[in-house]
Amino acid sequence: MLLLLVVVVCATAGPKPGAAASPLGGQWRGSLKVPSGSWEMVVTIVPLSNGTLYATLDVPKQKISRMPVKIELKGSDVSMRIEEAASKFVGKLATDGKRISGTWTQPALTGPLVLERTTGSVINAATFKPALPYREEEVVVPNKVAKLRLTGTLTMPQGKGPFPAVVLISDSGPQDRNVVVDNYRMFHILADYLTRRGVAVLRYDDRGVGRSTGSYQQATTADLVSDAQAAMGFLRAHYKVNKAQVGMVGHGEGANVALLAAADRNAPDYVISLAGYGLSGPEVLKRQQVEIMRLIGANTQQVTSALQLHEQMLGIIRQTPNNDLARAKVAAMLRMSNADIDFTMVQARAHQLTSPWYRFFIDFDPQAKLGQVKCPVLALNGAADLLVAANKNLPTLQKGLKASGNRRVETHKLTGVNHWFQSSATDWPLVNGQVQPTFSPKALALIHGWVAQHSTTLPAAPAAPAPTLAKPKLKAPKSTGGVATQEKRAAR
């Protein structure tokens, strides 16, 4: 039975992007003599495409599976450190690459160990899927206020807890729990990063997405607050979560959802805003319209005309509460401005501009509620964000939050980071020969640091320690209650 499912990526002598070969790649076996007999030691080493190594240790007699190994190769000198077992192995790789001879050291035992490369199928990064060092489960979050259910993923660190926890809240538009943009899974990356560092994370499909019930098209920003509050309540009720250390991490509109929740009586313990809006809804829409026009190469006159049309349509929508009539007027304006526009596109745009969300957003002003937020707030914005301009939104957010004396507000503008918190493309890693977008490392560190700062129970290292190798005894060591719990978890 598996006791532990852990993955660790360990740096070798120097990352070599695109490299997938290593003289250590493969599976190695050896027999370690102990007073009670011998232990078979199995070390699995998988070279990854970015030049690093995935390495684990199995000791079947000790019921140890996939214990993380930090490994280093310098010339023919091999060193392995198994920190969770307070053990190490130092040896030399034979010239034929088939044997590593050295010394194993752990508390109460030091002895020779020879690891020999085993024959069998080739293990490689393309087909190998490492296990997660935390528990991941599908959950259903009931929203009694809106009478709907949200499906999501809860990632829980190893150990007994209680752990600090966060709810991830997506940007505008119907999003799944991972917020997938092309090959980039924004919330999956963020949840994985935080959970590996001792934070429980809940991310959920928006209303009407996946198996979540309800209709996103009929929801406003204010309606979505109840979804975030339901998710926060779910975490606070979990027996492994510290209910006094539950925060909200919102992206774009999700950040404003979190701030609206923080202005309510049932507030989160802290908020992390990722590209949240400090400006009013109309101002945000105006700036986004300008950026879109610039991206398609429009000249100054075309930008001015587009903004005038946009303002006129907003005026019609505000003055025409009847949706059918408002859509007809908006559709007529769109056709007058562009005779070549497709009729289906006109209808779709008219419906979008008269949706409950849009009607709410054109009168939405976050400043009206920011002064009621009393909890700590970290606001991050990318300097390369074309949808939510950092130079305008960050100062406005900070001013509004501090208006009523909230001194626990911190803001950061991140160079080279875009709206999806991807770092500059020049910093993206090479995976299997292709450049892959990645979440800004600086942003990840700031987010985790803020959670740690406001979570007294957050451990300094990744969540829970793994079971250690037992000291050699004449009888098999007895397992502890903690190990039994991990057995159940790993058996999922």
KAVENTA-V847003 format. One record per pair of residues at least 12 apart in sequence whose ideal C-beta (glycine too) atoms are under 8 Angstrom apart, sorted by sequence separation. I is the first residue (numbers start at 1). J is the second residue. D is the distance in whole Angstrom. If there is no record, write none. Layout:
BEGIN
I|J|D  I|J|D
END
This chain:
BEGIN
29|41|7  43|55|7  44|56|5  56|68|6  57|69|5  69|81|7  70|82|8  78|90|7  90|102|5  91|103|7  101|113|8  102|114|8  139|151|7  140|152|8  191|203|6  207|219|6  259|271|6  334|346|5  381|393|6  425|437|8  467|479|8  29|42|5  43|56|7  55|68|7  56|69|6  69|82|6  70|83|7  77|90|8  78|91|5  89|102|6  90|103|6  101|114|5  138|151|7  139|152|5  248|261|6  258|271|5  290|303|6  293|306|5  316|329|5  317|330|7  381|394|5  398|411|5  467|480|8  28|42|7  29|43|8  43|57|6  44|58|7  55|69|4  68|82|7  77|91|8  78|92|7  89|103|7  100|114|7  101|115|8  138|152|8  139|153|7  232|246|6  248|262|7  258|272|8  259|273|7  316|330|6  397|411|7  27|42|7  28|43|5  42|57|7  43|58|8  55|70|7  67|82|6  68|83|8  77|92|6  78|93|5  89|104|5  90|105|8  99|114|6  100|115|4  138|153|6  139|154|5  188|203|8  258|273|7  331|346|5  334|349|6  379|394|6  422|437|5  423|438|6  467|482|8  27|43|7  28|44|8  41|57|7  42|58|4  55|71|5  68|84|7  76|92|5  77|93|8  88|104|8  89|105|7  99|115|7  100|116|8  137|153|7  187|203|5  232|248|7  255|271|8  331|347|7  334|350|7  395|411|8  422|438|7  423|439|8  467|483|5  27|44|5  28|45|7  41|58|8  42|59|8  67|84|6  76|93|5  87|104|7  88|105|5  99|116|5  136|153|6  137|154|5  170|187|7  207|224|8  255|272|8  259|276|6  289|306|6  290|307|7  313|330|5  316|333|7  394|411|5  420|437|8  422|439|7  423|440|4  26|44|8  27|45|8  41|59|6  42|60|7  53|71|6  67|85|6  76|94|8  87|105|7  88|106|8  98|116|6  99|117|7  136|154|7  206|224|8  255|273|4  258|276|8  289|307|6  331|349|8  379|397|5  421|439|6  422|440|7  423|441|7  26|45|6  40|59|7  76|95|8  87|106|4  98|117|5  136|155|5  137|156|8  168|187|5  255|274|6  330|349|7  331|350|4  379|398|7  394|413|6  421|440|5  423|442|8  467|486|7  25|45|6  39|59|5  40|60|6  73|93|7  86|106|6  87|107|8  97|117|7  135|155|7  136|156|8  207|227|7  228|248|6  248|268|4  254|274|8  255|275|7  256|276|5  313|333|6  327|347|8  330|350|4  466|486|8  24|45|5  25|46|7  40|61|7  64|85|8  85|106|6  86|107|6  134|155|6  135|156|5  206|227|8  247|268|5  250|271|7  255|276|3  256|277|5  286|307|7  289|310|5  312|333|6  25|47|4  39|61|5  44|66|8  78|100|5  91|113|7  134|156|6  135|157|8  168|190|7  228|250|8  246|268|6  247|269|6  248|270|8  249|271|8  250|272|7  252|274|7  255|277|7  328|350|8  379|401|8  391|413|8  421|443|5  22|45|7  24|47|8  39|62|7  57|80|8  132|155|8  134|157|5  135|158|7  168|191|7  204|227|8  246|269|6  247|270|4  248|271|5  249|272|4  250|273|6  251|274|4  252|275|5  327|350|4  330|353|5  390|413|5  417|440|5  78|102|7  89|113|6  91|115|7  134|158|6  153|177|6  245|269|6  247|271|6  248|272|7  250|274|7  251|275|6  252|276|7  253|277|7  286|310|7  309|333|7  326|350|8  327|351|6  330|354|7  377|401|6  390|414|8  416|440|8  22|47|4  55|80|7  57|82|6  133|158|7  152|177|5  178|203|7  244|269|6  247|272|7  249|274|7  252|277|8  285|310|7  417|442|8  21|47|6  43|69|6  45|71|7  89|115|8  151|177|8  177|203|4  228|254|8  250|276|6  327|353|8  414|440|6  417|443|6  20|47|6  177|204|5  204|231|6  327|354|5  370|397|7  19|47|7  20|48|7  25|53|8  57|85|8  166|194|7  177|205|5  309|337|5  326|354|5  373|401|6  414|442|6  20|49|5  24|53|7  176|205|5  202|231|5  224|253|8  228|257|5  232|261|7  285|314|8  367|396|7  371|400|6  377|406|7  414|443|6  19|49|7  175|205|8  176|206|7  224|254|8  227|257|8  228|258|6  370|400|3  371|401|8  374|404|8  379|409|7  381|411|8  383|413|5  18|49|6  19|50|8  22|53|6  175|206|5  323|354|5  366|397|8  370|401|5  377|408|7  379|410|7  380|411|8  381|412|8  382|413|8  383|414|6  384|415|8  388|419|6  18|50|8  19|51|5  174|206|5  202|234|7  221|253|6  225|257|5  229|261|6  282|314|7  305|337|8  371|403|4  372|404|7  374|406|6  376|408|4  377|409|5  378|410|5  379|411|5  380|412|5  381|413|6  382|414|5  383|415|5  384|416|6  385|417|7  386|418|7  387|419|5  17|50|6  18|51|8  166|199|6  168|201|6  174|207|8  176|209|5  177|210|7  202|235|6  224|257|5  228|261|5  233|266|8  367|400|5  370|403|7  371|404|4  373|406|6  375|408|7  376|409|7  377|410|7  378|411|8  379|412|7  381|414|7  383|416|7  384|417|6  385|418|6  386|419|7  17|51|6  164|198|7  165|199|7  166|200|8  168|202|7  174|208|6  175|209|7  176|210|6  232|266|8  366|400|7  376|410|8  378|412|8  380|414|6  382|416|8  383|417|7  384|418|5  385|419|4  412|446|6  15|50|6  16|51|4  163|198|6  164|199|5  165|200|4  166|201|6  167|202|5  168|203|4  174|209|5  200|235|7  221|256|6  225|260|5  229|264|7  382|417|3  15|51|4  155|191|5  163|199|6  164|200|7  165|201|7  166|202|8  167|203|8  168|204|8  170|206|6  221|257|6  225|261|5  232|268|6  317|353|6  382|418|5  14|51|7  15|52|6  43|80|7  155|192|7  163|200|5  165|202|7  229|266|6  317|354|6  382|419|6  153|191|7  157|195|6  200|238|7  222|260|7  9|48|7  12|51|6  156|195|7  157|196|8  161|200|8  221|260|7  225|264|7  382|421|6  12|52|6  155|195|4  200|240|7  313|353|6  384|424|8  410|450|7  11|52|6  12|53|6  157|198|5  200|241|6  317|358|7  380|421|8  10|52|6  157|199|7  174|216|4  317|359|7  9|52|5  10|53|6  157|200|7  173|216|8  174|217|8  9|53|7  10|54|8  156|200|5  318|362|7  9|54|6  10|55|6  155|200|7  317|362|7  318|363|8  8|54|7  154|200|7  155|201|5  7|54|6  8|55|7  24|71|7  154|201|7  8|56|8  154|202|5  314|362|6  7|56|8  24|73|6  153|202|7  6|56|7  23|73|7  152|202|6  153|203|6  22|73|7  152|203|6  153|204|8  152|204|3  151|204|7  152|205|6  24|78|7  150|204|4  151|205|5  150|205|7  169|224|8  150|206|8  150|207|7  382|440|7  7|66|8  10|69|7  12|71|8  13|72|7  148|207|6  151|210|6  169|228|5  190|249|7  3|63|5  4|64|7  5|65|7  6|66|5  8|68|4  10|70|5  12|72|7  13|73|6  132|192|8  151|211|4  3|64|6  4|65|6  5|66|6  6|67|7  7|68|7  8|69|7  10|71|6  11|72|8  12|73|6  13|74|6  134|195|5  141|202|8  146|207|8  151|212|5  167|228|6  382|443|8  1|63|7  3|65|6  4|66|6  6|68|5  8|70|7  10|72|8  134|196|7  150|212|5  169|231|8  2|65|4  4|67|6  41|104|8  133|196|6  139|202|7  141|204|6  149|212|7  150|213|8  380|443|6  2|66|7  148|212|7  149|213|5  167|231|4  187|251|8  66|131|6  68|133|8  148|213|4  167|232|5  186|251|7  148|214|4  380|446|6  380|447|8  146|214|6  167|235|6  378|446|7  24|93|7  378|447|7  23|93|6  165|235|4  54|125|8  143|214|8  28|100|7  32|104|6  41|113|7  43|115|6  179|251|7  378|450|4  165|238|7  23|97|5  41|115|7  54|128|7  376|450|8  34|109|6  49|125|5  54|130|6  165|241|5  285|361|7  34|111|8  46|123|5  47|124|8  48|125|5  146|223|7  150|227|6  162|239|8  163|240|6  164|241|8  165|242|7  285|362|7  33|111|6  46|124|7  47|125|7  161|239|8  162|240|6  163|241|6  164|242|6  376|454|6  32|111|6  33|112|8  44|123|7  46|125|6  152|231|7  161|240|4  162|241|6  163|242|6  167|246|7  169|248|6  281|360|8  146|226|5  150|230|7  160|240|7  161|241|7  162|242|4  165|245|7  166|246|7  167|247|8  169|249|7  171|251|5  172|252|6  281|361|4  282|362|6  32|113|5  145|226|4  146|227|7  150|231|7  161|242|7  162|243|8  164|245|4  165|246|5  166|247|5  167|248|5  168|249|5  169|250|4  170|251|6  171|252|3  172|253|4  281|362|5  282|363|8  31|113|8  46|128|5  164|246|7  165|247|8  166|248|7  167|249|7  168|250|8  169|251|7  170|252|8  171|253|5  281|363|7  30|113|5  143|226|6  164|247|7  166|249|5  168|251|8  170|253|8  171|254|6  281|364|4  30|114|5  46|130|8  143|227|6  145|229|8  146|230|8  154|238|8  156|240|6  170|254|5  280|364|7  281|365|7  30|115|4  145|230|7  169|254|3  280|365|4  29|115|7  30|116|6  144|230|7  168|254|8  169|255|7  280|366|7  28|115|4  29|116|6  143|230|4  279|366|8  280|367|7  28|116|7  142|230|7  169|257|5  278|366|6  28|117|6  29|118|5  141|230|5  169|258|6  277|366|6  278|367|8  27|117|7  28|118|7  141|231|5  276|366|8  26|117|5  27|118|5  295|386|7  26|118|7  142|234|8  278|370|8  27|120|7  141|234|5  139|234|7  291|386|5  26|122|8  27|123|7  291|387|7  26|123|7  25|123|7  25|124|8  288|387|6  167|268|8  271|373|7  287|389|6  276|379|6  20|124|7  171|275|8  271|375|6  273|377|6  284|388|7  20|125|6  270|375|5  271|376|7  272|377|8  273|378|7  275|380|7  276|381|8  287|392|7  166|272|8  263|369|4  267|373|8  269|375|6  270|376|4  271|377|5  272|378|5  273|379|4  274|380|6  275|381|5  259|366|7  263|370|7  267|374|7  268|375|6  269|376|8  270|377|7  271|378|7  272|379|8  273|380|7  274|381|8  275|382|7  256|364|8  267|375|6  270|378|7  272|380|7  260|369|6  263|372|4  256|366|6  259|369|7  263|373|5  275|385|6  259|370|7  262|373|4  277|388|6  262|374|8  275|387|7  276|388|7  262|375|5  275|388|4  279|392|6  259|373|6  278|392|7  279|393|6  262|377|7  278|393|4  277|393|6  278|394|7  276|393|7  278|395|7  279|396|6  259|377|7  275|393|8  278|396|3  278|397|4  277|397|8  278|398|8  276|397|6  278|399|8  278|400|6  7|130|4  7|131|6  255|379|8  273|397|7  6|131|7  7|132|7  8|133|8  5|131|4  7|133|6  5|132|6  6|133|4  5|133|7  223|356|8  252|387|7  220|356|5  221|357|7  252|388|7  218|355|8  219|356|7  220|357|5  217|355|6  218|356|6  219|357|6  222|360|7  217|356|8  220|359|8  221|360|6  217|357|8  220|360|4  221|361|6  220|361|8  221|364|6  275|419|6  275|421|8  274|421|6  4|158|8  252|419|7  274|443|8  251|421|8  272|447|6  272|450|6  272|451|8  270|450|7  270|451|8  270|454|5  172|357|7  269|454|7  249|447|7  247|451|7  247|454|7  245|454|7  245|455|5  245|456|7  245|457|7  242|455|7  245|458|8  242|457|5  186|420|6  186|421|7  184|420|7  184|422|7  181|420|6  179|420|8  193|439|7  189|438|7  190|439|6  199|448|7  189|439|5  193|444|5  197|448|6  184|436|8  199|451|6  183|436|7  184|437|4  186|439|7  194|447|7  183|437|7  184|438|8  190|444|7  194|448|6  182|437|7  193|448|7  199|455|8  190|447|7  194|451|7  199|458|7  198|458|5  197|458|8  198|459|5  198|461|8  198|462|6  197|462|6  198|463|4  196|462|5  197|463|7  196|463|7  195|463|7  166|451|6  164|451|6  164|454|8  164|455|3  164|457|6  163|457|7  164|458|5  162|457|6  163|458|8  161|457|8  163|463|7  159|463|5  160|464|7  157|462|7  158|463|5  159|464|2  126|432|6  157|463|3  158|464|4  159|465|8  125|432|7  157|464|6  158|466|7  160|482|7  159|482|8  160|485|7  158|486|7  133|462|7  134|463|7  133|463|8  158|489|7  135|489|5  137|492|8  135|492|7  109|471|7  106|469|6  108|471|5  109|472|5  107|471|6  108|472|7  106|471|8  50|429|5  50|430|6  49|430|7  50|431|7  84|465|6  85|466|8  49|431|5  84|466|4  86|468|6  87|469|6  49|432|5  84|467|8  85|468|5  49|433|7  84|468|6  85|469|4  82|469|8  68|466|8  67|466|6  64|467|7  64|469|7  62|469|6  62|470|6  59|469|6  17|429|7  18|430|5  20|432|8  17|430|4  18|433|6  61|476|8  62|477|8  63|479|7  65|490|8  36|472|6  35|472|5  36|473|6  34|472|4  35|473|7  36|474|5  35|474|6  36|475|7  36|476|8  6|466|6  4|466|5  3|466|8  4|467|7  3|467|6  3|483|6  4|486|6  3|486|6  3|487|6  2|487|8  5|490|5  1|487|6  4|490|6  3|490|6  2|490|4  1|490|7  2|491|7  1|491|6
END
